[in-house]
Amino acid sequence: MPRLRYKAAAQDNILDILAFITRQSGSPKVALKLTEELRRKCASPAVLPGQMGRLRPELRDDIRSFAFRGYVIFFRYIDDVFEVLNVLEGHRDFDTHFNEEE
């Protein structure tokens, strides 16, 4: 079973989502619930065998993604690691968040 790892960008994305939802809803509890759901959704493919998600060759050859509640979770498999790269709103310009050096 792959180990789950979050890149710093993905951790920052989730914290940004938490802050945004808290501001918009006025409820830290609502924001925390959503970010916990996002984390659970990120963890679910890590326990499943094989290659999950949609390939994203327009971003990079090793990147995959899946959608959840208006967000897109970007990840890759590296040996025995399921690495979450970014968690972004579905309408964002994804190209600006990926480069060849990562």
Contacts in CASP RR format, 6 or more apart in sequence:
PFRMAT RR
TARGET T0000
AUTHOR 0000-0000-0000
METHOD contacts of the structure
MODEL  1
MPRLRYKAAAQDNILDILAFITRQSGSPKVALKLTEELRRKCASPAVLPG
QMGRLRPELRDDIRSFAFRGYVIFFRYIDDVFEVLNVLEGHRDFDTHFNE
EE
1 46 0 8 1.000
1 47 0 8 1.000
1 49 0 8 1.000
2 46 0 8 1.000
2 47 0 8 1.000
2 77 0 8 1.000
2 80 0 8 1.000
2 81 0 8 1.000
2 82 0 8 1.000
3 46 0 8 1.000
3 80 0 8 1.000
3 81 0 8 1.000
3 82 0 8 1.000
4 42 0 8 1.000
4 43 0 8 1.000
4 46 0 8 1.000
4 81 0 8 1.000
4 82 0 8 1.000
4 84 0 8 1.000
5 81 0 8 1.000
5 82 0 8 1.000
5 83 0 8 1.000
5 84 0 8 1.000
6 14 0 8 1.000
6 42 0 8 1.000
6 83 0 8 1.000
6 84 0 8 1.000
7 83 0 8 1.000
7 84 0 8 1.000
7 85 0 8 1.000
7 86 0 8 1.000
7 102 0 8 1.000
9 85 0 8 1.000
9 86 0 8 1.000
9 97 0 8 1.000
10 42 0 8 1.000
10 74 0 8 1.000
10 84 0 8 1.000
10 85 0 8 1.000
10 86 0 8 1.000
10 87 0 8 1.000
13 86 0 8 1.000
13 87 0 8 1.000
13 88 0 8 1.000
14 35 0 8 1.000
14 38 0 8 1.000
14 39 0 8 1.000
14 87 0 8 1.000
17 31 0 8 1.000
17 34 0 8 1.000
17 35 0 8 1.000
17 38 0 8 1.000
17 71 0 8 1.000
17 87 0 8 1.000
18 31 0 8 1.000
18 32 0 8 1.000
18 34 0 8 1.000
18 35 0 8 1.000
19 31 0 8 1.000
20 31 0 8 1.000
21 30 0 8 1.000
21 31 0 8 1.000
21 34 0 8 1.000
21 35 0 8 1.000
22 28 0 8 1.000
22 30 0 8 1.000
22 31 0 8 1.000
25 31 0 8 1.000
34 69 0 8 1.000
37 68 0 8 1.000
37 69 0 8 1.000
38 68 0 8 1.000
38 69 0 8 1.000
38 71 0 8 1.000
38 73 0 8 1.000
38 87 0 8 1.000
41 68 0 8 1.000
41 73 0 8 1.000
42 73 0 8 1.000
42 75 0 8 1.000
42 84 0 8 1.000
42 87 0 8 1.000
45 52 0 8 1.000
45 53 0 8 1.000
45 66 0 8 1.000
45 75 0 8 1.000
45 82 0 8 1.000
46 82 0 8 1.000
50 77 0 8 1.000
51 64 0 8 1.000
51 77 0 8 1.000
52 64 0 8 1.000
52 66 0 8 1.000
53 64 0 8 1.000
53 65 0 8 1.000
53 66 0 8 1.000
54 64 0 8 1.000
54 65 0 8 1.000
54 66 0 8 1.000
55 63 0 8 1.000
55 64 0 8 1.000
56 63 0 8 1.000
56 64 0 8 1.000
56 65 0 8 1.000
56 74 0 8 1.000
56 94 0 8 1.000
57 63 0 8 1.000
58 95 0 8 1.000
59 74 0 8 1.000
59 94 0 8 1.000
59 95 0 8 1.000
59 98 0 8 1.000
60 98 0 8 1.000
60 100 0 8 1.000
60 102 0 8 1.000
62 76 0 8 1.000
62 77 0 8 1.000
62 78 0 8 1.000
63 74 0 8 1.000
63 75 0 8 1.000
63 76 0 8 1.000
63 85 0 8 1.000
63 98 0 8 1.000
64 74 0 8 1.000
64 75 0 8 1.000
64 76 0 8 1.000
64 77 0 8 1.000
65 72 0 8 1.000
65 73 0 8 1.000
65 74 0 8 1.000
65 75 0 8 1.000
66 72 0 8 1.000
66 73 0 8 1.000
67 73 0 8 1.000
67 90 0 8 1.000
70 89 0 8 1.000
70 90 0 8 1.000
71 87 0 8 1.000
71 88 0 8 1.000
71 89 0 8 1.000
71 90 0 8 1.000
72 87 0 8 1.000
72 88 0 8 1.000
72 89 0 8 1.000
72 90 0 8 1.000
72 94 0 8 1.000
73 84 0 8 1.000
73 86 0 8 1.000
73 87 0 8 1.000
74 84 0 8 1.000
74 85 0 8 1.000
74 86 0 8 1.000
74 87 0 8 1.000
74 88 0 8 1.000
74 94 0 8 1.000
74 97 0 8 1.000
74 98 0 8 1.000
75 82 0 8 1.000
75 83 0 8 1.000
75 84 0 8 1.000
75 85 0 8 1.000
76 83 0 8 1.000
76 85 0 8 1.000
77 83 0 8 1.000
85 98 0 8 1.000
85 102 0 8 1.000
86 94 0 8 1.000
86 97 0 8 1.000
86 98 0 8 1.000
88 94 0 8 1.000
88 97 0 8 1.000
END
